[in-house]
Each structure stands twice: as structure tokens, then as C-alpha cells.
Amino acid sequence: MTCVANLAQFRLLNHLVGWDADKLEGLEGVYTATGVQLKALGDAGHSIDESTLSSFIPPSRLAKTCGICEWHLVTPCPPQSRLLVRDACEPCWTEPQPGAIGVLQCARAVAVSPQRIAITDIGANCIHFFTERGRRQLGQVAFSQPGAIAYASWREWLVVDEQAGVLRRLDMTGVDLGAFSAPLPTDKPNTIDRLAIDETCCVWLAVKQHDGRYQLWRAKQHDSEFKQATLSELRAAFKPNSLTLVSDHGFCFREENSDNSQNCGPCFSWYGRTLQAPPTVTVAPLFVAQGQLLSFAIDSGIPRCAWHRVRLDAEMPSGTTVAIAVSTNEEPIPSAQGVAEGEWVDFAAGIPHPVDWQESILNSDDFLIQQPPGRYLFLRLRLTGDGFQTPNIQRIRLDFPRQTSLNQLPFVYRD
């Protein structure tokens, strides 16, 4: 039961009901559940460069703890490998005490589960298990020539067995559960540089080619073979991490600690030492810098409708912006008055005059429409990014007609 004279209505813009897009420039995703985002750049085929791959699947020597900004690194050999930890509170790499000190011989890869850390060691031909942050060793299991390793959400470890040429399944304590259902897609298992499992329990392999680039392969838990995957499929399966650059000499994180008295990072060598200058490698951007959506006239069905509110469900990573503008009119196709302006001069201006647009605060996900009454609403969505991350707009909700607490009063009191 309600006391409101006119029941509130709304229009949704999403991939299910459509985005009513008249102009779509520099954007994609109008037909996917992930939502509208900046258009992807680069090779959309089956070959990908090191830094682009690393921004979604880290190198096997690096592993990120779920849910918090904590990274683990196993250093190369010689000398003897070490396990290092870095988080937001300790921007420098530190070695847990007593942890793995003096235990590792020649570590190859590290993986992290919610309770423990697993490290493959080709020098000792075994897999080591440690508690959280590596403070205590839980044990080790013999394993000849172990390669890349990853934790699977169904509580198993997946390890590349480079001697047998198969992907091996282990339980959480290291007991062998047999080979993975799909055979490896390469006859050179030592070229499988990294391994990851996405949220849909799909297993991903990155195979390093002779030119230094990577081929991507993926398979579900019970599939009979791995199938080649594209860069766009990789972007849909994994969220970008904070790695911006990876080379043979080291790696860089996106965040910077300019006020850090310890003077650490954001670039490090594979031994955990701060690099004063980033490694020399050219990093291609992943996305265009700007994108715009202009809608058709969205019909309320109410003459002189007082539009009420705009709400959106969106992910807006640091370094990206989302700006929404609206304008109302009584005509579905009014006379075009839009003109190009500022940094958006190369994009379509839209029908409404520039002064008729009501612009939201940047990255606002909820604002009131303060426009003259009009049956039709025009919407403009503008996204910007730093080239490596993009906003994702899952849906936009437009509420109408305007509803206020005044509507709760009897008519005799409203005047």
C-alpha cells in the first residue's frame, strides 16, 4: 500500500533490455554482462606480450593473496632462492622469520591459497608448503621437475609436471590425485610459463614462444582438451592487477609511495631490490583513453514528465572517470544544436545544446535530475582511463516521475 499519488516508474539501460545507443564511440560491451567499458586495444588474437599478460596473470614467481594487497615473490637462483612478502603496510619486500629462510634451493613458482603457500623447487625436486606469509614450514613432498603451480578454488593444487609432460592434481597436503582431464597443449611443458584459474573454474595456461610472446590456452575442470584463447577472453576472465610492467630485469607496480621513508618501489628486480629506473621495455596500452555513448530519446510516456533520478551500477578503478549528463525535451527528434567542445571535440556532440546538458559530478553513481519537464530524456555517458584500466558500467536506472515527501501529504496541505 502506498500514499504516493503516482506510482514511480523507471527505465533500465543494460545488456538485457538494451542501451538505446544512438552513438557509440570508443566503447564496447553493450551486449555483455560485464557492461559498457572502454574499447580494448592491441592484439585480439592468440599472441600476447609479457606486460599485457602480467597485468591479468602474474609471472609464476609472483603471487597475490586473495582479498588484500599482499604479494609473494620467490627469487631466482643462484644464489639460494628466498621467499619475500610485500603489502600496503610494508612497501619494501621482507623475508618472513623464520619461515623459508635457508629452506629453498632453486624456486621456480609460488602459489597462494587462503591458508597456505606452495612453492615448486626444481633444485630440491620437491614442493614446499608454508603457513600464511611463509612464517612456518608445514612440510614438503617429492616432485621431480615441478613447474608452474596454481591454487584451484575446488581445493586442489595444479602443477605442471615437466618430466611427465602432464598437468598434475594435488590435494592441499600434496597427495597426488592424478593428471588433469585435458592433456597439455604443448610437447614442451617447460615452455608453460604460468598457470591460473578464473572465477568460473576455468584453467588457463600461458605458453612462451620463441619470440618472447605468449599463447593462451584454457580448459574447464572436466574438458578433454585445452582450447586456444584470445586477449579479449582473458580480459573478460580476470580483473587487472596492479602490475604495469614486467621484463627479464624486473617489474613495476601501479601504486607509488612518494612519502615512503623507506624509499621502496614501485619498481623492483627479481631479487626484491628497488630499481631506481623502470626496466627498459615498451608497454602498449590496453584500452583507448576516452569513450562516449549518446542515447536516443528515452520515452517516459508522460507528457511534460518531471524526471527524478539517475543511478548506476559500476566499477570505477583508480585512474578512471565516469561522467553522465542528461537533457529533457518534449520532442523525440528536436532540432540539432550540439557543437563540439574541449577534449571531446573529436566525438559526436549530440542533439541538445551544450548548455542544456546537466552534468553529474565525476564518478557519481547517484544524482537527481534537475531539468525542465519533458517527455523524453537524452543521456550522455563518457568514460576515461589511463590506458591500462577501464570503468565498467553494468546498468543505469532512470526513475520518473519525480517523487518527494510532499507526495505523502493530503492534497489540501500540499499548497
Disulfide bonds with the S-S distance in Angstrom:
Cys77-Cys106 1.82
Cys92-Cys264 1.43
Cys252-Cys267 1.98
